Amino acid sequence: MSEWASLMNTLNAAALGAFGRPIAYLPLSGEPLNVRAIVQTGRRSEESAPGTCVLLFLRLADLPTPPERGDEARIDGASYKVFEIEADGEGGVTVALRLA
C-alpha cells in the first residue's frame, strides 16, 4: 500500500469512527453484515419532504464485495436500495439509496 493510500485509509477510518454509526448492509450476493457508515440526508434536491434519498459513506475494506445496484441498507428501521455508487479511488465509496 502506498503512503498516500495508507493515509487515506487512516483518514477514512477516523472519519467513520467519529461520525459513522452502525447500519445493516445487505449485499445482493452474500450475507448481511453490520458496518459503520456516515449517513447523510438532505444532500440532494427532492420533490417531496422529508425525501427518500440517503447517502452513505463506507470503506470498501469493510464490505465483503464492492457495492452494487440493488444492495440494501437498513437504517433506523427503514429499508433502502442502492441506486448509485461513487468510489473515490482511495478506498472509500459513497452509495446513494432510495427508500425501498
Backbone torsions as a table, in degrees:
resi	resn	phi	psi	omega
1	MET	NA	130.5	179.9
2	SER	-68.7	164.5	179.5
3	GLU	-61.4	-41.8	180.0
4	TRP	-62.3	-46.4	179.7
5	ALA	-61.4	-39.5	178.6
6	SER	-64.3	-42.8	178.0
7	LEU	-63.5	-41.9	179.3
8	MET	-66.3	-39.2	177.3
9	ASN	-62.2	-42.6	177.8
10	THR	-64.1	-42.9	178.9
11	LEU	-63.4	-46.2	179.2
12	ASN	-61.1	-43.5	179.5
13	ALA	-63.3	-40.1	179.0
14	ALA	-66.5	-42.5	178.8
15	ALA	-62.6	-43.7	178.5
16	LEU	-66.5	-35.5	177.3
17	GLY	-66.0	-37.2	-177.4
18	ALA	-83.6	-40.8	-171.0
19	PHE	-115.5	-10.5	-177.1
20	GLY	-81.3	164.7	174.8
21	ARG	-143.8	158.0	-177.8
22	PRO	-70.9	137.7	174.1
23	ILE	-136.2	164.2	173.3
24	ALA	-98.1	127.6	178.3
25	TYR	-115.5	128.7	-175.9
26	LEU	-120.6	92.6	178.9
27	PRO	-68.4	151.5	176.6
28	LEU	-58.6	-40.5	179.8
29	SER	-116.2	109.4	179.1
30	GLY	128.5	179.3	-176.5
31	GLU	-87.3	147.6	173.4
32	PRO	-60.8	150.2	178.4
33	LEU	-147.2	158.3	175.1
34	ASN	-98.8	128.9	179.1
35	VAL	-135.8	164.0	172.7
36	ARG	-92.7	136.6	179.5
37	ALA	-143.8	150.6	171.0
38	ILE	-90.7	119.8	-177.0
39	VAL	-99.3	125.2	-179.4
40	GLN	-123.9	126.0	175.2
41	THR	-116.5	161.4	177.3
42	GLY	71.0	18.4	-178.5
43	ARG	-91.0	-10.6	-179.4
44	ARG	-128.8	146.2	176.1
45	SER	-67.4	135.5	177.7
46	GLU	-135.1	153.9	-176.0
47	GLU	-83.4	-14.2	-179.4
48	SER	-129.6	153.1	177.3
49	ALA	-110.0	141.2	7.2
50	PRO	-81.6	2.5	178.2
51	GLY	93.5	166.2	-176.5
52	THR	-127.2	-0.7	-176.4
53	CYS	-98.8	132.5	177.4
54	VAL	-131.3	140.3	173.8
55	LEU	-106.8	139.0	176.4
56	LEU	-120.8	134.5	170.2
57	PHE	-106.3	127.3	-178.8
58	LEU	-133.2	162.2	168.8
59	ARG	-94.8	131.4	177.9
60	LEU	-58.0	-33.4	-179.3
61	ALA	-64.2	-19.9	-179.5
62	ASP	-85.7	-7.0	-179.2
63	LEU	-108.5	145.3	179.8
64	PRO	-70.3	-30.3	177.4
65	THR	-140.1	156.3	177.5
66	PRO	-59.3	147.8	179.4
67	PRO	-63.9	152.8	176.8
68	GLU	-142.2	157.7	178.4
69	ARG	-56.6	134.6	-179.7
70	GLY	101.4	-17.8	172.1
71	ASP	-57.8	161.0	178.9
72	GLU	-124.2	158.3	173.1
73	ALA	-136.8	143.4	174.7
74	ARG	-114.3	122.5	-177.7
75	ILE	-131.1	122.1	178.6
76	ASP	50.6	40.9	177.1
77	GLY	82.1	-5.5	178.9
78	ALA	-101.0	145.0	178.3
79	SER	-102.5	136.4	-179.4
80	TYR	-129.0	151.2	176.0
81	LYS	-113.5	140.1	176.8
82	VAL	-72.1	128.7	175.7
83	PHE	-124.0	-10.6	179.7
84	GLU	-151.0	142.4	-176.8
85	ILE	-132.6	132.7	177.9
86	GLU	-135.7	101.3	177.1
87	ALA	-80.6	143.9	-178.7
88	ASP	-92.3	-1.4	179.6
89	GLY	78.0	-0.1	-178.2
90	GLU	-123.7	18.2	177.4
91	GLY	101.1	-3.4	178.2
92	GLY	-109.5	158.6	178.6
93	VAL	-147.5	140.4	172.9
94	THR	-111.4	128.4	176.7
95	VAL	-116.5	137.1	175.6
96	ALA	-96.1	134.8	-175.8
97	LEU	-120.8	148.9	171.9
98	ARG	-121.7	144.2	177.5
99	LEU	-55.3	129.7	-177.3
100	ALA	-80.3	NA	NA
